[in-house]
Amino acid sequence: MTALEAARPALHTPRLKLRFPRPSDAPEIAWYANDIDVARMTTGIPHPYGLEQARSFLERVEAMNPDEEALFAIEAPGEGVIGLIGFHNNDEDACEIGYWLGRPYWNRGLMTEAVCGAVAWAARTWGRRYIVSGHFADNDASGRVLIKAHFLYTGEVRWRFSLARGEAAPTRMMVWLA
């Protein structure tokens, strides 16, 4: 395995492949991320979201430090890229997971499968003993994903800014413990 392959692993779950995003993924990312109901449940996706923004985002991903950050395109066989999932160090220097999934793929258990696979990878590869996440209080579906992936509520609510909303929203914080 080359150093680049080790830094850009591909993970397989029963129904998905999680892999490093490629420039050719930009149209699919732009298509799904431009949905206001997807974008407003994230902190970092503005609305509207176009092809040039997706291309620029993917260029920034190329510069990520693979020892501290990881991003995976969520690919469904025969469907292409249907969302993104990734890890970064937050303001408290804790490993935080974030994700989004295109609307046609909601309510199928796919994001739970992706989160479980990604968390197992982070524990195995990076030796992470805890991972944090949060979901906007009005996004019960994301809360259910995290609960099914064995995250626990911390009792903390933070106000986090959402580019698509144009304002901060209460965010329920959760933690996964190995």
N, C-alpha and C positions, 0 to 999 in steps of 0.2 A: 504494500500500500504506500502510495506516495504521500508526502507531507500535505499536499493540496487535498487529496482524497480524505485524509484523516481530519483535516480542518473543515471539510465539506461532506460530512457523511450522508448517506441515504438510509432512512429508517423504514421498516416495513411493519405495518399493522395488518390485521386480517383483511381490511378493505381499502387501505390507503398506503400511499408512499409519501414520505416526508423527505424532501431533498432540498439542496441549496437552490435558490431561485436563479433563473437564467434571464438574460435580456429578452429572449423570445417570449417570456411569460408576461411581459408588460401589457399586452392587450387584454388578457384574461383578468389580470389584477385590476386594471383600470375599469373594466366592465363591472365587476362585482363590487369594487370599493366605491364606485360612483352611486350606488344605491344609498339614499339618505338613511334608511333604516339600518344599514350596515355601518356607515360612517359615524352616525350619531352615538353608537355604542362603543366608540373608540376614543382615545385621547388624541391620536395623531393623524387621523385622516380628515382632511378638509372636504367640504362639499360646495360646489361640484369637484369631482376628481377625474382628471383626464389622462390621456395616454402619455403626454409629456411629463406629468407629475409621476406617473408610474415608472417611466424610464429614469427620471432623476432619482427616485427612491432606490431603484435597483443599482444605479451607479454608486450611491452612498453605501449600499449593502456590501459592495465589493471591497470597501475600505475597512470593514469591521475587523476588530481584533478577535480571532477565533478562540482565544483563551478566555475572553470575557463576555462575548456575545455570540449568539447563534440565531439564524433565521432559517426557517424551512418553508418551502412552498408545499402546501397540502395538495396532493394530486390524487384524484380518483381515477382508476383505470378506465380508459375510454372516454373520460370527461375532461381531462386536463387539469389545470390548476383551479382549485375551488376556494382557496383561502390561504392565509399565512399564519404561522405560529412561531414565536421566538422568545429568546431570553436576553435580558440586558441587566446590568447592575443599576439599581435605582439610586435615589439620592442618599439612602442610608447604606449604600454599598452591599445591599442584599440582592440576590439573584431573583429577578421578577419575570414571570411568564405573561405574555400577552398574545392575543389571537383574534382572528375574525374569520368568518365563513360566509360565502355567498348565499343569498337568501334561498335559492332553489334547493339547498342542501341542509337547511335547518330541520330540526326535529327528526333526525334519522340516527342520532347517536354518533355521528361522524366526528364532531368536535371532541366529545368525551374520549373517543378512541385516539384521536390525535394528541390530546393533552396527556393521556396516560402514557402513550408511547414516548412523547417528548420528555416528560418528567423522568421516566425510567432511564432514558438516554442520559439526561443531565446528572442523575445520581450515579450511574455506572461510569460515564466518561469523565465528568468533572468532579466526581465525589461529593456532590451537593447533598447536604444533610437536611436542608430546609430550602423551600422556594416560596416566595410570596406572590400573591396576585390580588387583584381587586376587580369588582364589577360595579358598574353604575347601579344605584339602588333600584332604578326602573328597568333593569335587565335581569329579570328572574331566571331566564333561560341560561345565561352565563353562570349565575349562581348554582344552578342545578348541575351544569357541566363540572364545575369545580368540586362540588360535593361528591359527585360520582367518581371523580379522580382522587378522592380522599383528602381534599383540602378542608380545613376547619376555619370557621369564622373566628377572628381575633377579638371582636367586639369594637374595633376601631372603625370609625367612618372618617374618611378624608374627603376634602373637596378637591376634585381634579378637573382641570380645564379640558374641554372637548372642542377641537377645532370646528367640527361640523355643527355643533350646537352653538358655538360662539360664546359659551359661558361655562362656568364650573358646575359640576354636578356631584352630589354625594356619592361616594364610592365606598362600598363595603369591603373591607380588607380581609384576606384569608391567608392561610399558611399551610404548606404541605411539609410534613416531617417524615424523614426516612426512618 
